[in-house]
């Protein structure tokens, strides 16, 4: 199991943690290995094999892990959607 990690500001983190918001939208950085991995998963329809970790940007000891449900690329954005049930690792 691989985990791709991103940080969210506290307002978004709290909504994401509470399953009010079950996705994150990121501007693609072609030099960032996370986006290279996401693109590879997208191109091969293997996103269901990966997990996303969202950390609170102001307190990195607060985080949660979710199984990726979908990856969508639109223009210079990447939208990562996850299943709503929390996974305990």
TACORHU-V465802 format. One line per field, one symbol per residue. phi: phi as a letter, one per 40 degrees, with the letter a starting at -180 (. if undefined). burial: # if it has 9 or more other C-alpha atoms within 8 Angstrom, else .. A space follows every 50 residues. Layout:
BEGIN
phi = ???
burial = ???
END
This chain:
BEGIN
phi = .bbbbbbbcdccdcccccgcbbabbbccbccccccccccccccbfbcccb bbbbbccbacccaabbcccabbbafbbbbbbbccccbcb
burial = ..###..###.##.###.#.###...........##.#..##...##### #######.....#########.....#######......
END
